Amino acid sequence: LPCLLPAAISWLAFRDVMSHGRSSSHVRSHKKLHGWSPDQNQWNEKLYPFWEKGDPRWKDCWRGGKVVARLTSDSPALVGSNVTFTVTLQFPRCQKEDNDSNIVYDRNCRNDSSDFPDQYVYNWTKWIDDCGWENCTSNNTHNVFPDGRPFPHHPGWRRRNFVYLFHTVGQYYQKTGGSSAIVSINTTNITLGKQMMVVSVYRRGHRTYVPVATASGIYVVTDQIPLYVNLSQKNDRNASDSVFIKDSPITFDVKIHDPSHYLNNSAISYKWDYGDGSGSFISNSPISTHTYTLQGNFSLNLTVQAIIPVPCGPATPTPPLPTSPGKTICFFPLLNPTVTTAPPYNLDSPTSAGVMEDTPDGGCHIYRYGHYKTTISIVEGILQVNIIQMTSVQMTVAQGENSLVDFVVTCQGSLPTDACTIVSDPTCQVSQNVVCDPVEVTDQCLLTIRRAFNEPGTYCVNITLGDDASQALTSALISVNGGSSSRTVEGVLIASGFLVAFVIIVSLLLYKRYKEYKPIERSAEQAVNREGLSVYFNNVKAVLFPGNNERDPLLKSKPGIV
């Protein structure tokens, strides 16, 4: 068999196996990681064979193909927090892990040959059924790691037939598992900057553990709080282009990357400078809003300060510094010698401070900072859309059975370049028709939009006007009456913020009351104008609505003419 090795025991060092020829991994000294072992320890090469990249034995030691190990992490990590690594094994096609951690063929999958020689790829349960934990450990040395330490004894040991060996900063960690494994490291003793994590995976064999996959990845430890800012604005067409609309509030939502919840007990402050001369703004909330009243380019700056409670320890002797009465500042060795100190609440500090403050309540704190800077452009945009009139259009029998409705629309702000209408069911949830078309408006924002309705009934109509930077919406709930010689339209314009909830209630009422359609009653004056009925509405404030790419001519810029 290609996986068998000579009987003689040979020993290597972990660093020789896990570094893969990278001498730098053991030249530098590193502080000890909790629970990890130095890679100068010996490695049992007989039980855990080591193969270089390109060794032909890699091709023959997994039945049916190649196993791939995917290594991911939640880096970057703020120094002092935990960084977590996850390794997931991807088996060849039509292979999967069952509940007992055996690797079996998936009968619902068919490969090129459509012929599975057996139910199992590897039946590890059968291999160890006759061996209890005590017998296995006393009669042979099979259930041990490469450094000779025995596997941890736990109720699910039979289902852990893979051995995962992690290596970073000159130290290693070993554990058993199924088709995936998770390891977390506290970053307090890890040097700032980029580091390499390497993992090797072995499967259980009859006589030895057989290599099946290796993986590596870069992770980052930083003394700057990792963060990003999500910028959003009502009526803004594309937030990712950093172009926003004048005279409309922009929402800034700060997201701090802290997957290990290291900052949960910290006091966090946010200092904003919006770049428009409005001054600085300090808040304890990660969300803020600001309205730019001028057009142009503005530099946005954010500084985040976290006051982190930490255990107090013996102070390193340092020259005394002037302090306020009753307050002692304790200095500790810094992880990064270039870091400068900063007093509390100084949000202008360009770096993170490795300084602990002994507070009157007996606790100590350390200060960390995060920074965000970007440039945004403020332009004129469409701020509001209003439907000022809806009119049914008289049609003859020869013109067909569709009901036509004209919507007269105005807007505030810049002139639109395109317009879209979406006709939906009364709940505004199921779209029935989408029509978009470019428009040309030269002097004032005034459009007449003609829409056809195939059947009588109640419809939710959304009308959106947009330009390159902005998009604004208005909505209406209308009832259309069919007929060949005349058309009747009854409309109700609804503020978009309350549209969905309102139309659900209205639609239920209409359904109960108009299961069979009843013509809208008319007064004597209205009977004179049976050929057409116009209903006028008050202006309402528009809200943002997503753009559409479908196109169909429906608009003309001159009101009253379709």
C-alpha positions in Angstrom: 0.0 0.0 0.0 1.3 3.5 -0.8 0.5 4.8 2.7 2.5 2.3 4.7 5.8 3.4 6.1 8.9 1.6 7.4 8.6 0.2 10.9 11.4 2.3 12.4 10.3 5.2 14.4 11.7 8.6 13.3 11.2 11.9 15.1 11.1 15.4 13.6 10.4 18.7 15.3 6.9 20.3 14.8 8.5 23.3 13.3 10.2 21.2 10.6 6.9 19.6 9.6 4.5 22.6 10.0 6.7 25.4 8.7 7.2 23.7 5.3 10.6 25.0 4.9 9.9 28.6 6.2 12.8 29.1 8.5 11.5 32.4 9.7 8.8 30.6 11.8 11.4 29.6 14.4 14.0 32.3 14.2 12.0 34.9 16.0 10.9 34.5 19.6 7.2 34.7 20.4 5.3 35.0 23.6 3.5 31.9 24.7 -0.1 31.4 23.6 -2.4 29.9 26.2 -2.9 26.2 25.6 -0.4 26.0 22.8 3.0 24.2 22.7 6.4 25.3 21.3 7.2 23.8 17.9 10.5 22.6 19.2 8.7 19.5 20.5 9.2 16.2 18.8 6.9 14.8 16.1 6.4 11.1 15.7 6.9 10.6 11.9 6.1 6.9 12.0 2.5 7.4 13.3 2.0 10.8 11.5 4.0 10.6 8.3 5.2 13.9 6.8 5.0 14.3 3.0 6.4 17.2 1.1 4.3 19.0 -1.5 4.3 16.9 -4.7 4.9 13.6 -3.0 3.1 10.9 -5.1 1.6 9.4 -2.0 -0.8 12.3 -1.8 -2.7 10.9 -4.9 -3.5 7.5 -3.4 -4.4 8.1 0.3 -8.0 9.1 -0.2 -10.4 6.9 -2.1 -12.3 8.5 -4.9 -10.4 11.8 -5.3 -8.9 14.6 -3.3 -10.0 16.2 0.0 -9.7 20.0 0.2 -9.4 21.8 3.5 -10.9 25.3 3.6 -9.4 27.6 6.3 -11.2 30.8 7.3 -10.8 33.2 10.2 -12.7 36.2 11.6 -9.6 38.4 11.3 -8.8 41.3 11.7 -8.7 41.1 15.5 -8.1 43.9 17.9 -5.1 43.0 20.1 -6.5 41.5 23.4 -9.5 39.9 21.6 -9.8 36.4 20.3 -9.4 35.4 16.7 -11.2 32.2 15.5 -10.2 29.8 12.8 -12.5 27.3 11.1 -11.3 24.4 9.0 -13.9 22.6 6.8 -13.1 19.5 4.8 -14.7 19.2 1.3 -14.8 15.5 0.2 -14.8 14.3 -3.4 -18.1 14.3 -5.3 -20.7 11.9 -4.0 -19.0 11.5 -0.6 -20.3 12.7 2.7 -20.0 12.3 6.4 -22.7 10.3 8.2 -23.9 10.7 11.8 -21.2 8.4 13.1 -18.5 10.4 11.3 -17.9 7.6 8.8 -17.4 8.7 5.2 -20.1 7.2 3.0 -21.2 7.4 -0.6 -24.2 9.6 -1.3 -26.8 7.3 -3.0 -28.7 10.4 -4.3 -25.6 11.4 -6.2 -24.3 9.8 -9.4 -20.7 10.2 -10.6 -19.5 9.4 -14.1 -19.6 5.6 -13.5 -22.8 5.6 -11.4 -21.4 2.6 -9.6 -20.5 2.7 -5.9 -18.4 -0.3 -4.8 -19.6 -0.1 -1.2 -21.7 2.0 1.2 -18.6 3.2 3.0 -15.6 5.1 1.8 -14.2 4.7 5.3 -16.0 2.8 8.0 -14.1 3.9 11.1 -16.9 2.7 13.4 -16.2 -0.9 12.3 -12.4 -0.4 12.8 -12.8 0.5 16.4 -15.9 -1.4 17.4 -13.9 -4.2 19.1 -11.7 -1.7 20.9 -13.0 0.2 24.0 -11.2 3.3 25.1 -9.2 1.6 27.8 -8.1 -1.3 25.6 -7.2 1.0 22.8 -5.0 3.2 24.9 -3.4 0.3 26.9 -2.7 -2.2 24.0 -1.4 0.2 21.4 -0.3 3.8 21.0 -2.7 4.6 18.2 -4.9 7.2 20.0 -2.2 9.8 20.5 -1.2 13.0 18.9 2.1 13.5 17.0 3.9 14.6 20.2 2.8 11.5 22.1 0.0 13.0 24.2 -3.1 10.9 24.3 -6.4 12.0 22.8 -8.8 13.6 25.2 -11.4 11.1 26.4 -14.9 12.3 25.9 -18.2 10.5 25.0 -17.9 11.2 21.3 -14.3 10.1 20.8 -15.4 7.4 18.3 -16.8 10.0 15.9 -13.6 12.1 15.9 -11.5 10.3 13.2 -9.6 13.4 11.9 -6.6 15.0 13.7 -6.1 18.8 13.1 -2.7 20.3 13.7 -2.6 24.1 13.9 0.7 26.1 13.7 1.4 29.8 14.1 4.0 32.1 15.6 6.3 29.2 16.4 3.7 27.2 18.4 1.2 24.5 17.7 -2.2 23.2 18.8 -3.7 19.8 18.2 -7.2 18.4 18.4 -9.4 15.7 17.1 -12.7 16.2 15.2 -15.0 15.3 12.4 -15.2 17.0 9.0 -14.6 20.4 10.6 -12.7 22.0 13.5 -12.7 25.4 15.2 -9.9 27.0 17.2 -9.8 30.4 18.9 -6.6 32.2 20.0 -6.3 35.1 22.4 -4.2 37.8 20.6 -2.7 39.4 23.7 0.7 37.8 23.2 0.7 37.9 19.3 2.8 40.5 17.6 0.9 43.2 15.8 0.6 42.8 12.0 0.1 39.9 9.6 0.6 36.4 10.8 0.4 33.0 9.1 -1.8 30.1 10.3 -1.0 26.6 8.9 -3.2 23.6 9.4 -2.5 19.9 8.6 -5.3 17.3 8.6 -4.8 13.6 9.1 -7.4 10.8 8.9 -7.5 7.6 11.0 -5.8 4.6 9.3 -5.3 0.9 10.3 -1.6 1.4 11.3 -0.9 5.1 10.9 -2.7 8.4 10.6 -2.7 9.4 6.9 -2.3 13.0 5.7 -5.4 14.1 3.7 -5.0 17.9 3.3 -3.2 21.1 4.3 -4.3 24.7 4.3 -2.8 28.1 5.3 -4.1 31.6 5.6 -3.1 35.1 6.7 -4.7 36.8 9.7 -4.1 40.3 11.1 -3.8 41.5 14.7 -4.1 45.3 15.1 -4.2 47.9 17.8 -6.7 49.9 15.8 -10.4 49.1 16.3 -11.5 47.5 13.1 -14.6 49.2 11.8 -16.5 50.4 8.7 -19.3 52.9 8.2 -22.5 52.3 6.3 -23.8 55.5 4.6 -27.4 55.6 3.6 -29.9 58.3 2.5 -33.5 58.4 1.5 -33.9 58.9 -2.3 -30.2 58.2 -2.9 -29.9 56.0 -6.0 -26.5 54.3 -5.2 -24.9 54.6 -1.8 -21.7 52.9 -3.0 -20.7 55.7 -5.3 -20.3 58.2 -2.4 -22.6 60.7 -4.1 -25.5 62.0 -2.0 -28.2 64.6 -2.1 -28.2 68.1 -0.8 -30.8 69.1 1.9 -31.6 65.4 2.7 -30.3 63.7 5.9 -27.5 61.2 5.5 -27.4 58.3 8.1 -24.0 57.1 9.2 -24.0 53.7 10.9 -20.8 52.5 12.4 -20.1 48.8 12.5 -17.3 47.7 14.8 -15.8 44.3 13.9 -15.7 42.5 17.2 -16.8 38.9 16.7 -15.4 37.7 20.1 -17.3 40.5 21.9 -14.1 41.8 23.5 -15.5 45.4 23.6 -18.9 44.4 25.2 -18.0 46.0 28.5 -16.2 49.0 27.1 -17.3 52.6 27.0 -17.3 53.6 23.3 -17.4 57.2 22.0 -17.7 58.5 18.5 -16.4 61.8 17.3 -17.6 63.0 13.9 -16.2 65.8 11.7 -18.5 66.1 8.6 -16.1 68.3 6.8 -18.6 71.1 6.0 -17.5 73.5 8.8 -20.3 72.5 11.1 -17.8 71.5 13.8 -17.2 68.3 15.7 -19.9 66.1 17.2 -19.3 63.5 19.9 -21.9 60.8 20.6 -22.2 57.5 22.5 -24.3 56.1 19.7 -22.9 54.3 16.6 -25.6 55.9 14.4 -25.7 59.6 13.5 -27.3 61.8 10.9 -26.2 64.9 9.1 -27.7 67.1 6.4 -25.4 68.9 3.9 -26.9 72.2 2.8 -24.2 73.0 0.1 -23.1 71.1 -3.0 -19.4 70.0 -3.3 -16.9 67.5 -2.0 -16.5 67.0 1.7 -14.0 65.0 3.8 -15.7 62.9 6.5 -13.6 61.9 9.5 -14.6 59.6 12.4 -12.6 58.7 15.5 -13.8 55.9 17.8 -12.5 55.6 21.3 -13.0 52.5 23.5 -12.2 52.5 27.2 -11.6 48.8 27.9 -11.7 47.5 31.5 -8.7 45.2 32.1 -7.2 43.5 35.2 -4.7 45.6 37.1 -1.2 44.3 37.5 2.2 45.5 38.9 3.2 48.7 37.3 6.5 49.0 35.5 8.7 51.7 37.1 8.5 54.9 35.0 9.3 58.5 35.6 6.4 60.2 37.5 4.0 62.2 35.4 1.9 65.1 36.7 -1.6 63.9 37.6 -4.6 65.3 39.2 -5.0 64.7 43.0 -6.4 61.3 43.9 -5.7 59.8 40.5 -2.8 57.4 39.6 -1.7 56.4 36.1 -0.1 53.0 35.9 2.1 52.2 32.9 2.6 48.7 31.7 4.8 47.2 29.0 3.3 47.9 25.6 2.8 45.3 22.9 4.0 47.8 20.4 6.9 50.0 21.6 6.0 52.8 19.1 2.5 53.3 20.6 2.1 56.7 22.3 0.0 57.4 25.3 -3.1 59.6 25.4 -5.2 61.0 28.2 -8.8 59.8 28.6 -11.4 61.1 26.1 -8.8 62.5 23.8 -10.5 61.4 20.6 -7.8 63.1 18.5 -5.2 60.5 19.3 -3.8 59.1 16.0 -2.8 55.8 17.6 -4.1 53.3 20.2 -2.8 53.8 23.7 -1.4 50.9 25.6 -1.9 52.8 28.9 -3.8 51.5 31.9 -5.5 54.0 34.2 -6.0 53.1 37.8 -9.5 54.5 38.5 -10.9 55.4 42.0 -13.2 52.4 41.8 -10.2 50.1 41.9 -10.4 49.1 38.2 -7.9 49.6 35.4 -8.7 50.5 31.8 -6.9 50.6 28.5 -7.7 52.9 25.6 -8.0 51.9 22.0 -8.9 54.0 18.9 -10.3 53.4 15.5 -10.4 55.8 12.5 -12.5 56.2 9.4 -12.0 58.7 6.6 -13.7 59.2 3.3 -14.7 61.8 0.8 -18.3 62.2 -0.3 -19.9 64.4 -3.0 -23.1 66.4 -2.4 -25.3 67.1 -5.5 -28.7 68.5 -6.3 -31.2 65.6 -6.4 -34.9 64.8 -6.6 -36.3 65.3 -3.2 -40.1 64.8 -3.6 -42.6 63.4 -6.1 -46.3 64.2 -6.1 -49.3 63.0 -8.1 -51.4 66.1 -8.6 -54.1 64.6 -10.8 -55.4 61.2 -12.1 -57.7 61.2 -15.1 -59.5 58.3 -16.8 -59.2 58.4 -20.6 -62.3 57.8 -22.8 -61.9 55.0 -25.3 -64.1 53.7 -28.1 -65.0 50.0 -28.6 -62.6 49.9 -31.6 -59.7 51.0 -29.4 -59.9 47.9 -27.2 -61.0 46.8 -23.8 -58.0 48.3 -21.8 -58.7 51.1 -19.3 -56.3 54.0 -19.6 -55.4 56.3 -16.7 -53.3 59.5 -16.9 -51.2 60.4 -13.9 -50.0 64.1 -13.8 -46.8 64.1 -11.7 -44.6 66.9 -10.3 -41.3 66.8 -8.4 -39.0 69.0 -6.3 -35.3 69.3 -6.7 -33.4 68.4 -9.8 -35.1 67.4 -13.1 -35.6 63.7 -13.7 -34.0 61.7 -16.5 -36.1 58.6 -16.2 -39.4 57.4 -14.8 -40.8 54.0 -13.8 -44.2 52.8 -12.8 -45.0 49.5 -11.1 -48.5 48.2 -11.0 -49.1 45.7 -8.2 -51.9 43.9 -6.4 -53.8 45.9 -3.7 -51.3 44.7 -1.0 -48.4 46.2 -3.1 -46.6 42.9 -2.6 -47.0 41.2 -6.0 -45.8 43.1 -9.0 -48.0 42.7 -12.1 -46.4 45.1 -14.6 -43.2 47.2 -14.6 -42.6 50.0 -17.2 -39.6 52.3 -17.4 -38.6 54.9 -19.9 -36.2 57.9 -20.2 -37.8 61.4 -20.1 -36.8 64.8 -21.2 -37.8 67.7 -18.9 -36.3 71.0 -19.7 -37.9 73.8 -17.6 -40.0 72.4 -14.8 -40.7 68.9 -13.4 -44.2 68.2 -14.8 -45.0 64.9 -16.5 -48.1 63.0 -17.7 -47.8 59.3 -17.4 -50.4 57.0 -19.1 -50.9 53.5 -17.8 -53.1 50.8 -19.2 -55.1 48.4 -17.0 -56.3 45.2 -18.6 -59.0 44.4 -16.1 -61.2 46.2 -13.7 -60.1 46.1 -10.0 -58.0 47.7 -7.3 -54.3 48.3 -8.0 -51.3 49.7 -6.1 -49.4 52.0 -8.4 -45.8 53.2 -7.6 -44.4 56.0 -9.7 -40.6 56.7 -9.5 -38.7 59.6 -10.9 -34.9 59.5 -11.0 -31.7 61.0 -12.2 -28.1 59.8 -12.0 -27.8 60.4 -8.3 -31.3 60.2 -6.8 -34.7 58.6 -7.0 -38.0 59.5 -5.4 -41.3 57.7 -5.2 -45.0 58.3 -4.7 -47.7 55.7 -4.5 -51.5 55.5 -5.1 -54.2 52.9 -4.6 -56.7 53.1 -7.4 -59.9 51.3 -8.3 -60.5 50.9 -12.1 -64.0 50.2 -13.5 -64.1 48.3 -16.9 -66.5 48.9 -19.8 -66.2 49.4 -23.6 -67.5 52.9 -24.0 -66.5 54.6 -20.8 -63.9 54.2 -18.0 -64.1 55.3 -14.4 -61.2 55.6 -12.0 -61.4 56.2 -8.3 -58.1 56.9 -6.7 -56.7 57.3 -3.2 -53.2 58.7 -2.8 -51.3 57.3 0.2 -48.2 58.5 1.9 -45.6 55.9 1.1 -44.5 55.4 4.7 -48.0 54.0 5.6 -48.8 52.4 2.2 -48.2 48.8 2.9 -50.2 48.6 6.1 -53.0 50.8 4.8 -53.5 49.0 1.5 -53.8 45.6 3.3 -56.6 46.9 5.4 -58.3 48.6 2.4 -57.9 45.6 0.2 -59.7 43.4 2.8 -62.5 45.9 3.1 -62.8 46.1 -0.7 -62.8 42.4 -1.0 -65.7 42.0 1.4 -67.7 44.9 0.1 -67.1 44.4 -3.6 -67.0 40.7 -4.3 -69.3 41.7 -7.1 -68.3 45.0 -8.7 -70.7 47.9 -8.0 -70.5 51.0 -10.2 -69.5 54.2 -8.4 -72.5 56.4 -7.8 -72.5 59.7 -9.5 -74.4 62.9 -8.8 -76.4 64.7 -11.4 -73.4 67.0 -12.3 -71.1 64.0 -12.6 -73.6 62.2 -15.0 -73.1 65.0 -17.5 -69.5 64.1 -17.7 -69.9 60.3 -18.0 -67.2 60.2 -20.7 -64.5 60.9 -18.2 -64.0 61.5 -14.5 -61.0 63.4 -13.0 -60.0 63.1 -9.4 -57.6 65.6 -7.8 -55.3 64.8 -4.9 -53.2 66.7 -2.3 -49.4 66.4 -2.6 -47.7 63.9 -0.4 -44.1 63.4 0.5 -42.2 60.8 -1.6 -40.0 58.1 -0.5 -37.1 56.2 -2.0 -37.9 53.3 -4.4 -35.5 51.0 -6.2 -34.8 51.6 -9.8 -35.9 49.2 -12.6 -34.1 48.2 -15.8 -37.1 47.2 -17.8 -38.1 49.6 -20.6 -41.3 50.3 -22.4 -42.5 53.7 -23.9 -45.2 55.2 -21.7 -44.3 58.9 -21.0 -44.4 62.3 -22.6 -43.1 65.4 -20.9 -46.0 67.6 -21.9 -48.8 67.4 -19.4 -52.2 66.4 -20.8 -50.8 64.7 -23.9 -49.9 61.0 -24.0 
